[in-house]
Amino acid sequence: MLLINPDRNLLSGIKKYLESQRRLLIVSLYLICLFSADSFAQAPVPFGPVPSAAQLQWHETGMYCIVHFGPDTFTDKEWGYGDEDPALFNPKNFDAMQIVGAAKSGGFKGIVLVAKHHDGFCLWPTKTTEHNISKSPWKNGKGDLVEEFKKACDKLGMKFGLYCSPWDRNSALYGKPAYVEMYRAQIKELYTKYGPLFMSWHDGANGGDGYYGAAREKRTIDRTTYYGWDTTFALVRKLQPNAAIFGDIGPDVRWVGNEEGHAGITSWQTYTPAALEEGKIAANGFSKYWEATTGHRDGQSWMPAECDVSLRPGWFYHAKDDNKVKSPYELFDLYFQSMGRGAGLDLGLSPDRRGVLHENDVKALKSFGELLKQTFDKNLLLGARFDASNIRQNNEPLYGTANLIDADPYSSWITDDEYKVPVLTINLKEETTFNIIKIRENIKLGQRIDSLTLYAWNLNKWEKIAGATSIGSLRLIRLSKYLTAKRLRLVINDASASPAISELGLYAEPVRLGAPEIKRNKSGEIEITSISPVTGIHYVVNGGETLIYQSPFLLPDGGIIKANAMNGNKSGEQQIKEFGLAKNKWKVLSPVGVNNLLIIDDQSQTVAEAGSVNGASPEWVIDLASIVTFRSFTFLPPQDNMLDGIVDQYVFYVSDDNKNWKLVSKGTFANIAANRVEQRVALPSAVSGRYIKFLALHVLSGTKARIAEIGIVK
Ligand code: FUL
C-alpha cells in the first residue's frame, strides 16, 4: 500500500512499531547467542585414545600392593620348581588383617594377591588340581587364603585383585591345550568366587624347566599363541567387567619394563605394543620393553604403565633380606618416579613364614604413609587467584580455573579449541615455600598436553623453575630445592588439543636429613658420605657400639654397617649396607684381560665380559690371596637394560691350589632378567679355599657372559 498523504499519528505509530520490532530482534539475537553458548557450545572433543571405565577406576586406585606368599616362602626360593610338598605350607600365625592393614597404613588402596605362582600351588581350595591349600596342614586343610585376604580387604576398605600365574611348573598338562582349559577354569573359580576385582594381573614369565607332574623336563611354549589370551581376556571381561587387565603388553595396563619401580621421566599413557613375536630384544641389544618405560606419544591404545617393585630385593620373603627392606624415603623417591610420572605403583609385599609381615616391613610402610600425608595433606594453592589467558567460551563455571582446586579429577580448566598454548598466572595469598608441583589432565579427554614450563616471579622477572612433557593422570614435579614465591606461571608450550587441566597442587615435603651413602672404594675401604649438610655421621658395625665416622676404614671380613646422618642431636634416616669380604687383594687369574678386574672392583655399574673358549662355558677364576672359610657367595648381574649375557645358570667351585676343584654349588638365578638384584647363594656348608671359580653355564641370550660383581660372605 502507498501512503500519499499520511497522517502524522499514523506515521509516528509506524515508527514506534518498527523501533519495537528492532528491539525485539536485538533481544532475540542476544538470547539466541546466549542460548547457543550454553547448549550448542561444543564440548571439547577427546584427543586420541581415552581410558575405559575399568582403566579409569585403576587410575583412581593409583597405588596398591602385590602379595607373594606360598611354598617359596618356606623353601627360600623366588621361583619354585613345582615339586614342593604342600606339607611345607603351614603359616601358624597367618593374619591377613596385619598384612592388608600395613599396606593401608602406607597409603596403598588395594591388594593384588598371587593366588598361584609359577610353582602351581593354589592358595584356594580349587577343583582344578590336587596341588592346593587343602592338601596342606594349615587349618587342617580347611583353610582358604584367598578368601581371608578378600575379607580383610573388605573390612579395611581396600580393593582386591588377583594374579594366577599362567606358567605352572607343577601341572603335568603344561604345554598341552588341556592346560589352557585348566587355567581358564582356575580364572573362572577365582573370579566368580572372590570378586569384585579391581585388577586381573597376568605375568609374562613363561615356560622353561619344571616338575610337570614328575616329568622333570623343559617345556617351551609359543607365548604368542599357546595361551589364547583373547579368549581368556574375554572370560575376564565377562566375569569382572570392572577389572583392569595387566599384562606385559596390556591390554589395559602395560608392564613398565623393569622391576625397579620407575617409569621414564617422560611416560605417555598411550602405547603401541611391539608384537610379542618380535621377541624381547630390539636391534640395539636393549630389551624391547624399555619403550614401555616411556610409552608412545602417538600410541594406538590407552595403556598406562604399572611399576612393580618389591619392598624387599625379591618378591618372596627371605630372612637374609631383613636388613634390605626399602626405607620410607626410598619408597617416597619411588613414589615420585612411578605415580609422579603417571604410572601405577604396585609394591611387592612378602609375608614371612609366620604368615605376617616382618616388623621392619610394617615400620617402613607406616612411615612412608606418614610421609605422604605430611607432604600432600595441604594444597598450598588453596586461596590463590588464577588468571588464565583463555577460558573456553568464557564459561567460568564449566571450564574455568576454579575447577583446578576442586579435587574433582574430571572437572577442568579448558581453553577454546584454537587456544592450545595458554598461560596461567597463579597469585598466591602470601609468599609460599614449596618443592612439589602437581598437575593432572582430565584424562577422559585424552592426553592433550605435549609440554609445559613453570616460572616463578623473582624480584622483577619470571624465572624458569621446571618443565615437563607427558602429564596425563598425574604429574609431580619435584624440585631439588625448596623455593619461596608469591606468583607462579604455568605456560603450555605445546599441546595436541586445547589443554584440559583438572588439578593443580603445590606442596612442600618435610625437611629431610637424608640417609648417608655407604660404599667400599677401590682400596677396599668403607666410605660413608652424606648428601644432606650434616654435623656428623654415626655408624655401627655388626651391631656393636655407635661410632663417629672420621675417615674411610677397612672391613676385611665384611659385615653389616648401619649409618645415620646427624644434625646436632637429631638423627636422620638410616642406611644399612651389607658387605662381603674385602676384595682389594684379590686377583682375576682367568680369563686374562683388564676388563675382567671389573668383576671384583666393587663398582656395581661396571661389567666384565667373557665368551666361551673352544665351546666351553665362560668361567672366571679368582685368587683370594689367602685361604678363606666362607658360607655364601654373591653375584650381581649387569645393572643395565641389556638382555645379552645375563647368566641364569651357574656352577661354583673352590680350590686350594688352582688345580683340584671342588664343586660346591650349582643352580639357577630365578627372575634375574626382570629383577637385577644381588643374588646371595648360601652354600650347603662352610667351605674353605684360596681360589674360587664361577662358571656361567647358561646365558639368557647371546654368546658372552656379562657380570657386574662376584663376592663371598663369611
Ligand atoms: C615376575 C615373576 O616372574 C616374579 O616371580 C614375580 O611374580 C613378579 C611380580 O612378576 O614376572
Residues whose N, C-alpha, C, O or C-beta is under 5 A from the ligand:
A	BS01	FUL	E78 D203 G204 A205 W315 N671
